[in-house]
Structures are given as C-alpha cells and as structure tokens.
Amino acid sequence: MSGVIGLETEYGVVAQGLTAEEAARELFLPVVGWGRSTNVFTPAGARLYLDVGSHPEYATPECSVLDELMAAERAGDRLMAALAAAASRRTGTAIALIKNNTDSAGHGFGCHENYQVARAGSAALAAKLIPFLVTRQIVAGAGKIQVDPAGARYLLSQRAHHTTEALSSATTRARPMINTRDEPHANGELYRRLHVIVGDSNMSTAASRFKIGSMALLLRARRSGAELPDLELANPVHAIREVAHGWRTAHPIELADGRSIKPADIQWRYLAAAESTARTAEDQTVLSLWRRTLTAWDRADFDGLETELDWLAKWRLLERYRERTGAGLADPRVLRLELAYHQLGAQGELREKLEAGGNLTGGIGRNEAAKAVTTPPATTRAHLRGRFISRARAAGREYTADWVRLRLGQGEAVALMDPFDNANLAAQALITELEAAPPAGTASELDAIFAEAGRE
C-alpha cells in the first residue's frame, strides 16, 4: 500500500431487557478488569474502547499490507463477538453486536478510515477526494432499507443521509465526509492523518478491500505526482444523498461548473488515475472489482457481483425472502433480516453461512483472522506495541501504551513517532527486559476471550 492505514469500527448493541448503556457496561466488564479502563490497547496493537454514545469500538493496528488490514478488521469482529457471547453467558441475557451504521431511532455511528499522508498539500488533497467519496458507494455501500412517511425504499448507503458537510474539524455537531481535525498520531511536521468518516461498515471483505484499496491507490498516485480528477461538485451533501437513492437508475449529479455527470463516470475518472500505480496482486484485485462494478452500472446489469458487493448481496437476500413470503419492504420480518445481515456472532453468524455457501466471496481465511486477534502486523510500529503489551502482561508489570508512546512503570516514555518504525531500539530494549522477567502466572476473563476469539 506504500502507506500506513487503519480502520475504526463502531458497533451497535442489541440486548433484551437492557439499555444500550447497560449492555455496553456488561460487554466491557472484562476489559475494565484487564486494563482498569474502557480504553485499552490489545496484544495485537489495536485499540478497544467505548466511544461516545456507549458504542463499542475497535481500531485496528496500523497496517501497511491490505490483506493484513482485512485480517485485522475481521479480528475486531471476532473479538467483539466473543465479548458479546461472554456477556450473554454472564448475564443470561442475549446481547448482540451489529456492524452497521444506523439504529431504529435514526442515530448514526461510523466506520472511520485513517490514511497517513504528507502534511504538504493535504488540504488540497482532501478537497480533490470529495467527488470520489460521494460516488464510491456504488461499489462500497452497505445498503439500507429507509422507512419514512413517504414509504420504504432501498438505499445504497447507510451513512449518506447522516452526512452534513464535505469537510469539517467537528466530530459530534457535524458529520463531514472528511474530518480535518489535526491529530496525526505521528510526527506532525511531516504527516497528517486523512480521517475519512463517510464510509459504511462492510460485512463483505471484498467491498471493504475495495473501499480501502482504491483510496490507497489514489493516494499513491498523488504521491507519484499524478493529478486527481478536477470534478468539484455543486453540492456534495445533496449529491451523496442523490447517489444513495439512485441504485436502480444512477441519476446524473451536478458539478460546480454546471455540467451533469453520472456517478459511474466520476468513478471511471478516478479509476483511470489509480491504474498507473498498481503494483501488486492486491492492487489488481481492487482494480478488477472496481472495473467490473462500473461496467455493471453502465449496462444496468449486476449479475455476477452479488457475492462481492454488500448492497447487492443484501438486496438479493431480502428479495429471495420477500418472494417466498410476499412480505413488503417495510415488513418487520424483512427489517429483522436486514439487521441479521450485520449481526456478529461466534456461532451461526449469517455472514459465516453466506460465505460458507459461496454467497459472499473474497473473505479472509479464518486462520488469518484468528491470528490477527493477538498478533500485530510486522511492518509497522504496532509490531512493537503489541509485543510490549504481551510481554508486560506476562510479567505482571505496570505499563502504559498508546498510538505513539510506550512506558514501563514510571520509567521514561519511548516515543514511536514514525508509523513504519517496527525496530525502534529503545522499544526493543523494553521488550528484552520484559522477556527476561519471570512469568506472573495470572490470567483474566479478557485473556480467555482473546483466546476464544483467536481460535481457528
């Protein structure tokens, strides 16, 4: 990928007889017992925490290989499912997690993408990416049944109607496509973090791989000196909602210069910019799905893509059910099936059944996802963070760890300001010290949950 990338996923909580806040507290009891906080870093170098609104959240470790990131994303799903299973056993109440972006009350929660970019030119880069983000839902959207007084309709994206601005530094009072708050989690003189918050949470790994990989290719093209398309939209917020509504017929959207253009045509322009930088088999996989989906939009024929695109896979699932039952789109049974598409569970998860039956393809193998629960990626500073946490816990030593620092006890903090620094000598010295310490021989409930989530 030629850059460091991470994903943050917020999950919805569903529990019988408990409020979301009560369910989240039960879910995170083992986390608090493990780290004395609802905000911890894991042995994989990932961050596990409760976000605003009692949303469980998992931030992957920094990755530089696309398939490693896909494995880390699925590892987060597995860990969250194991936490929910443990909470259900402990309370005798069914607690489930939903990997989507809206609840029945209309509240939104996100899937955030983080890309390391050079500080120079980052503001202009963000503006250039808005047309791409507005229209990429025709490939990466997760699909949604929208029910309102006007009736029920199927949309391409869950996040589109929760977007209120193109660019903003706000996180709660506004919902931009790109959050511009300056938190690089790295050397701020060199880097910024491109924080994209408009994307849907994907159940399909193929769709998630496209979502991340296409952006990575565009950023690489920009670094190599290529120009991104000059396609300023007249009204990005209006456009993203129009695109979400136009899944049967993609209506043209208006550019700032008065011209109109179809969403697929915008994507073709960005695809052309990305193609010249493709280097690996991973890149070609991303480009293949991109081309095939845009061709399908041009022909209005999506056959053959229903195992890769979330919005299409879910729509076909719902249509098969409606054909058998005669249920309308707003029927509670159909709405429950839509929710089930996004539900996480260690056993019987609908996604697992769809993948096993060949109805969702392009997934990450169970062994890769299981390994990523406790094994950090090797090519970034997460390698050091994860090893440090594992060794400190094994030795029973007090420590602190975050994205950019490691500290053992009250000792001097080791700064890891370069996301690619996977061999920092000072951090290695801490790890060596911990490896020489006798094992503490203690384990917690969360350690057992890590083990459960990490079983193949």
N, C-alpha and C positions, 0 to 999 in steps of 0.2 A: 504493500500500500504506500510505501515511501513516506509514511507519516504515522503519528500515534492517534488512535481513535478509541473512544469508549461510548458505551450506551448506558443510559439510566432509564429504568422502567418502574413506573408507579403502578401498583396493583389495587384493584377494588376488592373489598372484603364483603362477603355474604355470610351471614350467620343467623340461625334460627333462635329467636328469643334474646339476642344480644344486639346492642347498638354497634355501629362501626367502631366507635371508640373502645367499647368494652372488648370487642373481638380482637382489635389490634393489640390491646394490652395483653390479652391472653396469648396471642401469637408471639409476642416479643418477650414473654417471661423468661424463656431460656436464653435469649440474647442478653437481657439485663443480668441474669445470673452468671453469664460467661464474661461479660465485659463491664458490668456495673453501669450500663448506659444503653439507650435505644439507638445508639450510633456507634457502630464498631467496624473495624476492618477485619476481613477474614483471612485464613491461611492462603487463599488464592490471590490475595492483594486487592480484593474487591471491597466495596463499602456496602454495608447492610444497615438500614436505618428506617425510622418512622419519619415521614415527611409531614408537612402541614396538612391538616385535614385527616389525620390518622391513616394516611396511605402508606402501607409497607412499600419500601423502595429498595431496589438493588442496582448499584452502579458497578458495571464490570471493571476489572482491572484494565489498565492501559494496554492496548494490543497494537501490533504493527503488521499482523498477518490476518487477512479477512476471515479465514476459517477458524482461527483461534478466537476471534471475536464472536463468531457464531456459536462456538462451543461454550464460551463464557456466558453468552446470553442465555443459552439453554440451561447451563448450570445454575444460573439465577432462578429460572423457573423451577428446576428440580429442588433447589434449596427452599424456595417459598412453599412449594407443595408439601415438602417434608415438615416444615414448620406448622402448616395448617393441619396436617394429619396428626402431629403430636398434640396440638391444641385441642383438636376434636377428641382425641383419646382422653386427655386430661380432664376436659370439661363435660364429656358426654354429650356435647352439642356439635352438630355438623357445622364446621367452619370451612369455607372455601374461598379461594382467591381467583379473581377474574382478571385476565390480562387483556383488558380493553381500555377505552378512554372516556367512557361516559357511563353515568348511572341512570336509574329510572327517574330521578328527580332533575335530571338535566345538568348535573355537575360534571365538569371535565377534569381529567387527570392525564398525565402526559407520558410520552416516551421521548427522551431527550438525547440528541446525538452530539458528541463532542469531538471536534477535529482540531488538531494542532496546526496553526497556520502562522506564517511570519507576521510580525507586527506591522511592518511596512506594507501599506496598501490594503490592509484588512477591511477598512471601512468601505472602500470602493468594491472590494470583492463581495462583501455581504449583499450590497445592492444589486450586483450583477446576478446573484443566485436566486433572487426572489421569483422571477418567472419560472425557473426550474422547479422550485419548491411548490409553487402554486399548482403546477400541472403534473408533477410526478405521481400524484395519487392515482392516475390512470393505470399505473403499474403497481405501486406500493400501498394503495389504500386498503384498509381492513374491512370496508363495507359496514353499513349500518341501516337498520330499519328506523326511519324517522316517523313518529306518530305525533300529529298535532291536530288542531281543529279542522284543518283542510283535508285530513285523511292520512293514509300511510303511504310511504314511498321508500324506495331503497336508494341509499346514497353510496357513493364510492368511498367516502372517508368519514371517520368518527371525529377527527379533530377540526375539520374545515369550518364548522359552524361555531367553534369556540375560539376562532382566531379573530382578533380585533385590530391588529396593526401589522405592518410589514416588519418594522424594526423598532425595538424599544429596549431600554435597560430595565424596565419593570418586570416583576415576576408574578405578582399577585393581582394588582389592579388592572393589568393589561395582559393580553395573550398574544404576543407577537409571533411571527414566523421564525425570526432570529432574535435571540436575546443578546443584547450588546453589552451587558454588564461586564466590566473588565476584571475577570478572575482567571488568569492564565494557568494557574496551578503549575507554573514553570517559571523560568527566567523571563520576567516581564519586559526586559529591554529587548528581547529577541522575539518573543512569541505572544500571540493571543490565542484564546480558545474560541473557536467558532461554535457557538452554542445554538443548535437548531432544535426548536421545540414544537414544530408544527407537524411532525410525523406521527402516524398511527403506530400502535403496538402491533407487531405482526406475530401471528401464530405460524405462518408459513416461513420456514427458513429461507426458501428461495426468494420470497418477497423481501425479507429482511436483508438478505445478502445483496439484492439489487439496491435497496434503499441506501445502504452504507457504501457499497462498492461503486455505485455510479457517482456519488459525491466525491469519493476518494479519487476517482479518475479525473473528475473535473478539477479538483484541487491540484492534482499532479500536472494537468495540462497548464494550469495557470502558473505553477512554479517553473514550468519549462518555457514560459514566455508566450504561450498560445493565448489568443483573445477569446473570451467567452462571448456568447451572442449578446448583441445590443438590442434588447427587446423589452424596454420599460413598459409596464402595464399602466393603463389609465387608472385603475382602481384595484389593487391586489386583493383587498379583503372581499370585495364584491366578486372578483374573478374566481377566487378559490371556492366560494360557495356555488357559483355557477358551474364550475367544473364538477363539483361533487354531485350536483343534481343531474348532470348530463351523461350518465353512464350508458344509457341506451342510444342516445344521439349526442355526440360531443358538439355542443354549440360553440361557435367562434367567440373569443373574448377580445375585448378592445385594448389596443395598445395606446400609449400616450400620444403617439403621432396621428391617431385617428383611424389607423388601419385595424382590421379584424383578422384574427388568426386562430386556427383550431389548436386545442391543447396538444394533440399529437404532433402537429407541425412544430410547435415550440420544442417539444422533446426531441424531435429529429435533429433540430439545430444543435442542441446540447450534446446529443449522441455523437454528432459529427466532430464536435470539439474534443470529446473524450476518446475517440477511437485511436487517435495517433499516439496516445500514451500507453496503450495496452501492452503489457509485457508478459504476463503470466497466464497459466490456465485459469486461475481465479478470475482474472480480468476478462478473459474470453467468455467465461460462464455468465458474468454480469452483462456483457455486451450482447450475448445471444438472447437472453430473456428480454432485454431492452428492445432489440430489433424485432423479435417475434411479436412482442406485445404491441408495438407501434404499427406494425404491419396489420395486425388483427384489428386495431382501431380504424385504420384506413379502409379495410374491407368490411368492417362491421361483422366480423366472424371470429369468435373467440374460442372455437373448438380446439382442443389440444392444450389450452392454457389453464384449464380448471384445476389442475393438480399443483399449480405453482403460485397463482395469484390469490391472495386472501379474499378479496372482494368477490371474485368469481367462484372460488371454491365454496364459500359460504352461501352465495346465492344459489348455486346448483343444489346444495344440500337442502336449503329451505324449499326450493321448488319441488324437489322429489317428495318431500314431506307433504307439501300442500297438494300435490297431485294425488297422493294416497288418501288424504283426509278431507279434501275440499275446504281446508281452512283458509281464511283470508290472511293478508299480510300482517294485520294488527291483532290476529287471534293470539290470546295469551300462550297457547301451546307453541306457536311459531316464535313468539318473543322469547320463550324459555329455551327453545332450541338454539336461537341466535346466541343467547347468553352462554349456553353449554359449549358452543364453539370456542369460546375464550376461557373456559374454566380449566384451572390447573388441578391435577390430581396425580398422586403417585400410582394409583391403580385405576384403570377404566377411563382414563382421560380420553375425551373424544378425539383430540388431535392424535394421540397414540394409535387409536383404532383407524383413523383415516390414513395415517402413514403406513400402518401395517397392511391395509387393504389397497395401497397404491393410489389412494385418492388425494394424498398430499405427498409430493416428492421433493427432493433436494434438501432433505433434512441432514442434520449432523448425527453421526453414529452415537449410540447410547454410551459406548465406552469413552469416546472423546468428551461428551457432555459430563459424564460421571467423573472423569479425571479432573475436569476443569473446576469442580466444586471446591477442591482443596489444593490444586496445583496451579501456580501462577504461570503466565506466559513467560517464555525465556528471554525475549529480546527487548524488554523494557524494564524500567525501574521497579515494576510490580514484582519482578523476579526476586529482588532483594527484600521488598516489603513483605511478601508472603513468606519467604524463608525466615526472615527475622521474627515475624509473629509466631510461626510454628515453633521455632526454637525457644523463644521466650516463654511460651506457654508450657512447652515440655519441661523447661527448667523451673517453672513456677516463679519466674522473675517479673517484677513490675516493669511496664513499658508503656510508651505511647507511640502511636503511628498515625500518620495522615498521608495525604497525597504527596507531600514534599518533604517530610521530616520523619526521622526515626530517633527515638531516645530510649535508653535503657536506664531505668530507675531515675535518679536525679542527675545523671551524667549529662554531658554536653550533647546537644542535638546534632544529628548528622543530616545535612541538607542534601536533598536529591532534586535539584532544580532542572536537570535535563531529563526529560521523559525517556530518552534512549539509554540512560546511564544504568546498565544492568551489571556493572562490575566495579562499583564505587569502592575504593579501598577502605575507607572509614566504615562503611556499612558492612563490608566483608569482615572487618576486624570484630565488630559487634557479634556477628553471626558465629564466627570462630570461637569467641569467648563463650557464647551460649552452648555451642556444641560440646565444649569441654566440661560443662556443668553436669552434675548428676541429675537424672530424671526425677521430677517431682512426684510422679505416680498418681496424679489426680486427673479426674475427668468430670465433665459436666453434662447436663442434658443436651446442650447445644453440640458438644463434641459427638454425642450419639446421633444427633440429627445430621451433622455433617457426614458421618459415616453412612447413614441411611440414604441420604441424597447422592452419595458418591458410589453406591453400588451399581454395577452394570446391569 
